[in-house]
Each structure stands twice: as structure tokens, then as C-alpha cells.
Amino acid sequence: MAKGKKKTGCIVAVIIVILLAVGLIVGLVMAMKSVTAMMQSTPYGKAAVKDLSSYVNVSGIVASSDTITVTSELGEKIVKLNVKVGDSVKKGDVLCEFDSTSLQQQFDKLSASSDQAQDAEDYKLSILRRNLNEAKQDKATALNQAQQAINNAEKRRDEAYNTYNENVNIYNRLIDDIAASDPAQATEMQQQADALLEANKELYPLLAQYDEAVTSAYNAYNDVKKATSQSVQAAQDQIDSEKYNVTDTSASDQLEKLQEQIDNCIVVAESDGVVTKVNVTEGSVAVSPVLMVIENTESLMIRGKVSEADILSVEEGMTCEIKTTATDQEIIPGSVKRIEKFISAADAEAGSAGYTVEISIDDPESKLLIGMSANIKIIIDKADQALSVPYESIRGGENEGYFVFAGVPGDAEGTLKVVKKPVEVGFEGDYYTQITSGDLKEGDIVFTGRYGAEIPEEGAVIPDPSLLDPLKDLSSEAAE
């Protein structure tokens, strides 16, 4: 009987040990759940050195920045179409040809008629030029004759004056020599002197006539010059009048217009590019002035909309980061090329809010194609290699100062003690804020209070959240 009681007591002891073990296990499980719950309610981030930026997001479609619309007003039939959508063309390539037969026939007929009229004009002009040459020759002949008359009059006048003056000189010498001569010589010399005096008396009245003859000759020359010059000018005026006379230019204008239309029958590409639209078919008449569209694939850009709230932050020349689904995570450089600082009436009516910006694609080797959808970050500002923390971890304000709650190693392994660290902030990016001074270094844990969770109180000791595999650094999550 004692033996049975002993056996029963052992069984009870074992049961008690088992119950204690189960209780301990349950307690540990509950404790782990409690810790896990605590950890899941304590989001955190890490101080890290990053390139920070603030930006405006824009979506758009890749397009050509150089689009050529090929147009024509010709009503002729297209006899040859050399391109289709998707074809690459070079500048000068023939795109299509219009039938120029009718235009050429009109040109040839009008040209023949115009040539006859021109021949008549040329003949009339040749006569006028001949008249001008004859007037010039007559002028030269008449002026030569008038000049010869001047020369003859001056010669006769000069000879008369020379004779008169010579007689005076001889007379004076004879009078001077008479007093020193004998009576016979004196009588002869007096007779010679008297004869010279008599001759000059007859010559003197003629001197005025010779002067008048010279004056008359000059007057006659001037009259001839004036008259012949008028004749020459009259002939020249007739030529000028014929040359500059406003005549009927309708034939000339029509010929010029026809020639231009004939030349335009051959439509060529104005630049290199890809044909993206064709509105005509071979053998038909174009129903629209727009024949086709050519886009330059070497010069691409993206047009997008920036909201009213962001447009004043965007300036021409700002750098951009471009991503597309086709190019995966590759960042393609770009820049803001143009900003339309108005919203068009059509956009307003269509409810397309925002201001249009054009973004150039600055990598000529990019694999972007026309029509691809793109997401663009317009970089408003940036700070390179800045020590920063998630913006959600920043507490305080300008008046009381900024601070963060950071985790420092606790006394027990795997624990952190919550401490309050004053900091000074700098550049504010979209997810991170720059720390310009304070007791923080790269890799330090800071608590964010993300998802509405409460930040542990200063001085609290908690398990190190970075040691739990299921929970990751929320700052890296924000950066995605």
C-alpha cells in the first residue's frame, strides 16, 4: 500500500513539473509576442549620407522637338508616293510627286506669248538707245565747232591787241630817238611815228569788236551746249521712261506663279527624320493641305504638365531625371527647355489643369523612342553627400529648436536606450532632412513615429529594432 502511494506521488510530481514547463513556455511565447508587438509599433530609420533633392514630378510622352509638317496647296493628282509611315528620310529626299503636265502646258503657252511681247519691247528700246547715241554724237560735233569759233575769235582778238601794242612801243622809241638824230633822220623818224599813230587810230575801235566777237563765241558755245544737252537728256528720258514704265505685269506674274507650282510638284524632305503620318495616296488628289508629318528622331523632348502649386518653383535650365518603363531604372539626363506661362483656352475647356513644360533629352545615346511614356523629376534644389535622417524623425521647431529621439546601446545586449539629441537642420528633401550639426553620425538609429506609432519616451530601454529580421529600416522604404 505504501508502495502504491509512493508511485502515485511520483506521477503527481511529474505532472506538476510538466505544468510548470508548459507555463514557462507559454510565458516565454507571450513575452516574445509582447516584444514583437512592441517592435512592430516602433518604426525607425537610420542617419545616412545621401544626395538629397527636392523635385517636381511630371509625366509626359516622348516626342520630337523638330516636327516638320509637309504641306501643299496644289490640286493636281499625286503620280508617285515614295514613303510610308515609319520610313526614315534624309534632307532632300523626294517624298512624292504631283502631275505637272497641265501646269507645264500653261507655262509653255504663256511663255511663247510673253516672248513675242518682249521682242517688241526690246526692239523699241534699241531704237531709243540709237537715238541717244546720235544725240550724244551731235552734241560732241556741235561743241567742237563752237569751241573752234571761240579759238578763232580769240586768235583774231589777240593778233589785233598785239599789233596795237607793238605800234605803241615802236612809236615811243621813235619819239625818244628823234631828239638825238640829225634833221634828215629826225624828219624820217617823225614820219614813221605819225604813220604808226595813224594806224593805231584806225585799229583802236576794232579792238572792242574783237572782244565782242570772243564773248559772242562763248555765248554761242554755252547755247550749243545747253541745246545739245537737252537733246541727250530727252533721249535718255525716253529710255528711262520705257525702262521704268509701269506696264501690265500680269503675264510675268503668272509665269512666275506657274513655275513655282511646277517646282513644287516635286516634294522633298526639309530635314532628316522619320515619317510619322501620311495623308495621301498615289493616284489621288490630296484632300488636305497637310500631306505628311516628319519627326526628327535625333532631337527628342517631352511635354508635360506642372500644377499651379509647383509652376513658380520651376525655371528654364533646371536639370531633370527621366525614367521610362522601357529603360527600366536607368536615369536619363534632361533639362527644362521651355515653360508655357499660360493655360490655353483649349486646355482649360478640356479640364487639363497645369502649365505645359518642354523637357529636352540631353543624352544623344538614349534609347528612348517617340511615343514612350516617361516620368520626370525636375530637380528644384539639392545637397550632395549630406548627413540626413528621415524627415518624420525631426521634432521641435525654429523657436524651441529641433531634436530627434535616437537609440544608443543599452546596458543589456540587444537593447537600446532612447535619448533626445538636439540637431540643426539644413536642406529638406522629399523624404530626408539634412543634419548640419548635432551628436549624430552615419548609421545611428532614429525613431520616426511613422504610421501613427508613438515614439518611445526619453530614457526608455527597448529591444534593438534593427535585430528583428521581419522589420526593416523604414528610411530605406521611404527612399524607394
ABEGO torsion letter per residue (X at the ends): XAAAAAAAAAAAAAAAAAAAAAAAAAAAAAAAAAAAAAAAABBBBBBBBBBBBBBBBBBBBBBBABBBBBBBABABBBABBABBBGBBBBBGBBABBBBAAAAAAAAAAAAAAAAAAAAAAAAAAAAAAAAAAAAAAAAAAAAAAAAAAAAAAAAAAAAAAAAAAAAAAAAAAAAAAAAABBAAAAAAAAAAAAAAAAAAAAAAAAAAAAAAAAAAAAAAAAAAAAAAAAAAAAAAAAAAAAAABBBBAAAAAAAAAAAAAAAAABBBBABBEBBABBABBBGBBBABABABBBBBAABBBBBBBBBAAAAAABBBGBBBBBBBAAAEABBBBBBBABBBABBBAAAAAAGBBEBBBBBBBABAABABBBGBBBBBBBBABBBBGBBBBBAAABBEBAAAEBBBBBBBBBABBGBBBBBBBBBBBBBBBAABBBBABEBBBBGBBBBAGBGGBBBBBBGBBBBBAAABAABBBAAAAAAX
